[in-house]
Each structure stands twice: as structure tokens, then as C-alpha cells.
Amino acid sequence: MPRRISLRRLCAVASMSLSNFTITTVVAQTADQPLPDAHTRVYETSDQNIPQTHLRTLHTANNASVLKAPSFSPFTTNILQDLHNGLETMQSSYFSIWLGKYTTAIDWTAAVMATHVSATLASLSRSLTYTMPGTFDKSKNLDVEAQMVENEINKYFGQIATYYFGEDHFAIRMQAYDDILWVVLGWLESIQFIEGHSTGHYASGSQGDAMIPEWHARQFIPAFAHRARVFYELAEKGWDWRLCGGGMTWNPRLLPYKNAITNQLFISASIGMYLHFPGDTNCSPFLSQYDKVKDRNDRKANDKLLRAQEHGDQCDESIKGDSSYDPIYLANAMNGYEWLKNSGMTNKQGLYVDGFHIAGYRTNHSKTECDERNDMVYTYNQGVVLSGLRGLWEATGKQTYLEDGHELVRNVIRATGWTDGHAFAPASTQPEKPDKIPESQQDILSSWAGLGSNGVLAEACDPSGTCNQNGQTFKGIFFHHLTTFCAPLPSVPVRPGRTYAASRETRVLHARSCKEYTKWVVLNAKAALQTRNEQGRFGSWWGADVHSDKILKVKREANATDYRNKPDEYMAQFEEVVYMLDDAEDDEERLAGHDMTGDKDEDADSSSSRNLNDRGRGRTVETQGSGIAVVRAMLEFSKLAESDGSFVP
């Protein structure tokens, strides 16, 4: 209990001393006064000629002034408390420090949970302005609260570092390409958090004759970067141009399946490597007793050779220390999105379906056309690409990436039943895109709208309580990447010559469009918070309270196969493999890393049959991570909306 009491004190002091709090300087960059004609404009396809600030000089970047942003409101301060409580519950209930694992998670969902931790720490880091090491003065509230925040961040970062050593990287590298790419995104997120916290709270240089120490977490950046690079290089092997004219294959050991999530992950991971990969001087792979390692002189591996490889002494000359902004990563991201956008993988609501099979490929491998579409819709298939689009804009300056992202977000919001008459007509019949997201829930649909009902995002498996670990993770993924997409655009390029900055008008349009999503995000976060039990654990179906005494029928397309949550449907689609597996292998080995059983978490509370969120697997680390992600989204969107004083929760 002492930790929670401390955070309550932090939030109490925050509400009385709001002048000490500022939001991140990135948000501050969008605090410019709106342009005279911008009060009703948001991102639409008609806004293609908005001027870009193209590759400003380094001199301009260094001399740009940083505006102070408005202080946090008590509403935002309360969100910080809920966010910290959710994180504490997840880490204390589901993370085993001595093993470095989320013991009830599967490999890929564990990687996503670690990603949520890094992202949450980044938000907590921006909640208070201070510089370390500083001079600690107990008589100053700000000093006390700064030390408390720093202690919490160091505690949870220690768990991220522990997870690095507990992550089963040997197993994951033999799994599907999407599983591998979650690892890449996770460690890139950790690197961004370390860089951001170091820059924001640790002064560089010296004071007098004493050098100011850098934040200790920076020593882990090379290790995190190495794992990100190795796993990216494993995953990029999944791209081929022969089948379906391009795209990533989901799993090389099964029948070809070009699905949305693997391709979206490849786009986001590629642009993430371009923008955030700091380079890697360690050329060694992950070594095991099965690897046949030899050096340049064809000598077999021994302890001396392996140690030399780990220290980079045996690296090929082509391995360079600074691989930031490698154009290969950018080209991969651009090719990936170009293929995805033109693949025909969206339905009449403008949502991404799950993917394409090649009809008849089982008996005729000369067939190469993706012509058998699985129309199943999942929330995470609408989310991961958003961070990719945000990154592609920054790397290219092309406006269409932002426009595509905002259009997809609006399609998702419509598909939850959040509607306001003609403005939110179905995408397939709508001649013009809506001007804005409605601020109320007038005429909200009471039935299934495609991705939820009554404005609350949901998986098709949520109402029946049949989601397995896959499905329980999806909504959190969507909100994580939505939050990344709506981060304010930079007013100066992060790397002149390699990245772009946004013009004043572009920044205003992007921020205004994102602000319009705020009330919908808040609705979902509040719905998620209502599902918490006495232990503070989130439920899977956020709309359970709305439908507690009703029957919600989920409509699914005839050719939609929910193989993510239905093992029988999964096996019917993938029982034949391209590369014949050893007869000794069973289904569990073939599906390693994918929980298709829907078994309940051992820690789930089964004492109450009245709560709809205690059915099936109940409350799990995956539902907790998703709850944290949507609450964090509420925090960041609320700060963005409060920046012009127009948001009323």
C-alpha cells in the first residue's frame, strides 16, 4: 500500500500546484494560435495541397522557440492515478521478476505487454518537469514529487530490463512473422522511452569540475537495438513479390496467407527502424547449441570465438555502428504500404479484413493470385498501420499518409456505433467524408455495428466471452497505435535532411482532427475502467455494463473465419502446410506461440457468474494491458484537447 498512497499524494499535490506541471514539449509545438480559416478544417482528401515545411536547416531547428503548454486539469491528474494503478496491478499480479516473464502470457502477447509498459512510462515521464540528479529539498513539494516519479520509473524500467533477459527469443524466432515483428516494435518502444526520459530529465555536460551522470538505462540501448535488428532481419524474409504481387506471408510453415496484421507490422517496424533504430555494432546472432558458427577462417565456434563475436570483434566490415535512417528500412515501409493499400483488403465499411488465401494452392503451387479473402474484422488490424502512417509522413512529408490514417480512424469510430445522423453514414454510401466527430452520442446504434456497439470498441468474441489470449490483446493494440498516430507533428525536423517537419497549418489540422476523437476515446476508457474488479483488474468486454441485461447479437460475414479465437476454424484453414513438417510434430508444436484453446487464466476470478467479464478466460494480463493502453490514450488525448482550453470532460 505505501506505493499507492505515495501516488495519491503526487496527484493531490498536482491538483493544488498545477503550475508545476506541463505537458510534453511535443504537444506544446501544436499550441500555435489557429489560423483564421482553420476552425472547421480537419484532414480530408481534398486538403492535398497543404504546404509542407521541407527539411529545415539545423540552424533553424536549434534556434526554434519552445512554447509552454497549458497546465494539467484535475481531470487529467485523476487519469494519471488510474494509469499508474493499472500498471502497478499488471506488474504485481502477472509479472514474475525472478523469471523475467509474464507467466500466463504467450510469447507475442508478452511482447505487447512490455510495449505497454514502456509507453506508459513515457507518459508518466512527461507528467512532471524536473531535472536529475538535481538537489533534493524536502521542503519543496516539486522536489519530493519529482523523486517519487523518478523512483517509480526506475522501478518499472528495472522490470523491462528483466523482461529482456526473460523473453524467450529462441522460441519466438521460430514462430510466425507477426510474432517476430511484435518483438521489434517492443524494443523500439523501449529505446524511444529511454531517449525521451533521458533528454527530458537528465542534463548533459558538467557542473564545475564534476561530470553529470547520464541516466543508467541508456546502457541498455545497444542490447535493445541488437534484438530489434536481429528480429527485423528474421522477419523481412517473409516478404516476396511472387505470391499476390508482393506482401508479407504470415507463416512460412503453413499454406500461404497474406494477412493484414503481418503486413501492417512490417510497415510499422520498417519505418520504426528507419526513425528510431540507433544502430548496432554487435554482429552476432542469437547463438544456441544448434547454431553452426564459424569465423572468417572457417574455424568452428569455441568460447573464445563466441566472446569475440559478442564484443563485435568478428564483425563483417559491412556492419556499421550508425545505421539510423537507413533508406532500406524506408523503402520497405513504403513498398509495404503501397501493396497493402492496393491489395483489396478493406471491406465496405472501410475496415481492414484479416487477409487473403490463394485458392487451390494446396494442390497447385503455380497459382499466385490472392483470390480467397477472409472477411473477419479485428480491432488490431485497424490500429498497427496507424503508427506506420505517422512515421511514413515524417520520413517523406507526403500528406496522403496522414489523410489515410484519419480516414481509417473515422471508419473505426463509425463501426463502433458512434454516429450523428447523416454525418456518419456508412463509408460505402457516403459521398463526402464527415467534417468532424460528433460530441454526443445522438442516434447511437444499439446493435452490433461492425467493431462494437454504443460507441464502445469490441471484438466479435467479446459479447460471448469466447476471446482467447489473441482476442483479449487486440483492443489495447489499437489504442496504443492510435495514440502514436495522434502525437503532435514536429515543427522542426528531428533529423534535417532525413525527416520532415510540418507547416503550421498541417500541425493545426492534424491536432484538430485528433482532438475530435477525444470524446470517443474517453468514452471507451471510462467503459474499460468500469470493468475493474476489487483487485483493479480490467475485464475484456468494455461494453458489458451497457448490455448486462440485454442480448447483443454479433453479425459476421459469411466468409469471415475467426481463426484467432476459434481453434476449429483455424485448423480447417491451415491444416496443410507448404513445407511438410516432421511426422513427430504435433499441432501444439506447429502452433507454438498461439493459444488456440481459450483456456482460462489460472488467476482469473471464477467466484462470480454474474459479471460478464468473468466468463471464459476471465481477467488476464492481456485484458489488463488493453485497459492500460486505453487509459493512457485517454490521458494523451485529454492533454491534447485541453491544450486550447476547449475540452470539457
Salt bridges, closest charged atoms under 4 A:
ASP32 OD2 - ARG507 NH2 2.24
ASP37 OD2 - ARG41 NH1 3.96
ASP47 OD1 - ARG41 NH2 2.74
ASP82 OD1 - ARG532 NH1 3.55
GLU88 OE2 - ARG3 NH2 3.01
GLU88 OE1 - LYS155 NZ 2.99
GLU150 OE1 - HIS197 NE2 2.99
GLU152 OE1 - HIS84 NE2 2.59
GLU152 OE1 - LYS155 NZ 3.88
GLU167 OE1 - ARG227 NH1 2.87
ASP178 OD2 - ARG564 NH2 3.19
ASP179 OD2 - HIS594 NE2 3.05
GLU189 OE1 - HIS480 NE2 3.48
GLU195 OE1 - ARG218 NH1 2.92
GLU214 OE1 - ARG218 NE 3.68
GLU233 OE1 - ARG229 NH1 3.11
ASP240 OD1 - LYS258 NZ 3.22
ASP280 OD2 - HIS226 ND1 2.75
ASP280 OD2 - ARG229 NE 2.57
ASP291 OD2 - ARG173 NH2 3.62
ASP295 OD2 - ARG299 NH2 2.23
ASP298 OD1 - LYS294 NZ 3.66
ASP375 OD1 - ARG373 NE 2.56
GLU394 OE1 - ARG390 NH1 3.10
ASP404 OD2 - LYS341 NZ 2.96
ASP462 OD2 - LYS475 NZ 2.90
GLU505 OE2 - ARG41 NH1 2.54
GLU516 OE1 - ARG410 NH2 3.75
GLU569 OE2 - ARG556 NH2 3.08
ASP587 OD1 - ARG590 NH1 3.54
ASP595 OD2 - ARG617 NE 3.96
ASP614 OD1 - ARG619 NE 3.08
GLU622 OE1 - ARG617 NH1 3.74
GLU636 OE2 - ARG126 NH2 2.98
GLU636 OE1 - LYS639 NZ 3.37
ASP644 OD2 - LYS515 NZ 3.11
